[in-house]
Amino acid sequence: QVQLVESGGGLVQPGESLKLSCAATSDIVSISTMGWYRQAPGKQRELVAMITRYRDTYYADSVKGRFTISRDNAKNTVSLQMNSLKPEDTAVYYCNAAVEASAIDFWGQGTQVTVSS
């Protein structure tokens, strides 16, 4: 059973940084498109950033220039560096692994990010 475990969430002030990490319990990262999603209270889950096996990246317009996604296939991890955080970035952040060329995907349990003064 594949598990994705997120870490690194917390409470920060506007303008500060956080780095989220997602560790997979099996060798799934190297064959998957890895993504970070978030869900704020009362809102739908939305894609924040993703990175393919070939390290092509995509960012939501709201985070471009502030967030950076990266992957380490050898360590089965994916990270999200979040800089210049804003209150509207407050949400539960989820890690997703979508196995390429398949309909299989996995989700982490989520980690809370709160940006508040």
PLY file of the C-alpha trace (Angstrom):
ply
format ascii 1.0
element vertex 117
property float x
property float y
property float z
element edge 116
property int vertex1
property int vertex2
end_header
0.00 0.00 0.00
1.48 3.29 -1.11
1.38 6.13 1.38
2.25 9.78 0.92
3.21 11.63 4.07
3.30 15.43 4.05
5.21 17.56 6.51
6.33 21.14 6.97
3.05 22.96 7.44
2.52 25.52 10.16
1.61 29.06 11.11
3.61 31.90 9.56
3.23 35.62 9.08
2.64 37.24 5.69
5.85 37.49 3.70
7.48 34.52 5.39
8.42 31.16 3.87
7.62 27.51 4.41
8.84 24.34 2.76
6.47 21.41 2.44
7.76 17.91 1.89
6.02 14.76 0.76
7.60 11.35 1.26
6.35 8.24 -0.48
6.57 4.84 1.17
7.42 3.12 -2.07
9.27 3.82 -5.29
6.35 5.70 -6.81
7.78 9.16 -7.32
10.01 8.26 -10.26
7.07 7.00 -12.32
4.56 9.66 -11.37
3.59 13.22 -12.01
3.76 14.72 -8.55
1.49 17.53 -7.54
0.59 19.79 -4.66
-3.03 20.77 -4.21
-4.70 22.91 -1.60
-8.15 23.34 -0.17
-9.26 26.37 1.78
-12.38 26.33 3.98
-15.51 26.49 1.85
-13.58 26.18 -1.40
-12.83 23.40 -3.83
-9.48 21.68 -3.92
-7.21 23.33 -6.46
-3.95 22.45 -8.15
-1.06 24.57 -6.92
1.95 23.06 -8.69
2.99 19.90 -10.46
6.15 18.32 -11.82
6.35 15.49 -14.35
8.82 12.64 -14.57
10.75 14.79 -17.01
10.75 17.70 -14.55
8.37 19.84 -16.56
6.58 22.08 -14.11
3.25 23.86 -13.90
2.15 26.51 -11.43
-1.18 28.11 -10.72
-1.14 31.79 -11.62
-1.69 32.73 -7.99
1.65 31.21 -6.91
3.90 31.79 -9.92
7.15 33.41 -8.92
6.61 32.59 -5.25
6.41 28.77 -5.08
8.85 26.21 -6.42
8.19 22.49 -6.77
11.03 19.98 -6.89
11.46 16.23 -6.76
14.11 13.77 -5.61
13.47 10.41 -7.21
16.25 8.72 -5.26
14.65 9.74 -1.96
11.04 9.33 -3.19
10.21 12.85 -2.15
8.67 15.98 -3.61
8.90 19.41 -2.05
7.16 22.74 -2.35
9.14 25.82 -1.38
6.70 28.62 -0.61
8.02 32.16 -0.37
6.32 35.51 0.17
3.33 33.80 1.67
0.00 35.62 1.72
-3.09 35.13 3.88
-4.90 33.76 0.82
-2.39 30.89 0.75
-3.98 29.57 3.93
-5.28 26.07 3.25
-4.71 22.39 3.77
-2.04 21.30 1.30
-2.18 17.82 -0.19
0.44 15.82 -2.03
-0.64 13.75 -5.04
1.14 11.09 -7.05
-0.41 10.32 -10.43
1.23 7.30 -11.99
1.86 8.23 -15.60
0.16 6.22 -18.33
-2.34 4.89 -15.83
-5.46 5.89 -13.95
-3.82 5.29 -10.60
-3.17 8.08 -8.17
-2.49 8.48 -4.46
-3.14 11.25 -1.95
-1.51 12.28 1.27
-3.45 13.17 4.39
-2.77 16.89 4.09
-0.85 19.47 6.09
-2.23 22.78 7.32
-0.64 26.03 6.24
-1.88 29.18 7.96
-0.65 32.63 6.99
-1.75 35.25 9.47
-0.42 38.26 11.32
0 1
1 2
2 3
3 4
4 5
5 6
6 7
7 8
8 9
9 10
10 11
11 12
12 13
13 14
14 15
15 16
16 17
17 18
18 19
19 20
20 21
21 22
22 23
23 24
24 25
25 26
26 27
27 28
28 29
29 30
30 31
31 32
32 33
33 34
34 35
35 36
36 37
37 38
38 39
39 40
40 41
41 42
42 43
43 44
44 45
45 46
46 47
47 48
48 49
49 50
50 51
51 52
52 53
53 54
54 55
55 56
56 57
57 58
58 59
59 60
60 61
61 62
62 63
63 64
64 65
65 66
66 67
67 68
68 69
69 70
70 71
71 72
72 73
73 74
74 75
75 76
76 77
77 78
78 79
79 80
80 81
81 82
82 83
83 84
84 85
85 86
86 87
87 88
88 89
89 90
90 91
91 92
92 93
93 94
94 95
95 96
96 97
97 98
98 99
99 100
100 101
101 102
102 103
103 104
104 105
105 106
106 107
107 108
108 109
109 110
110 111
111 112
112 113
113 114
114 115
115 116
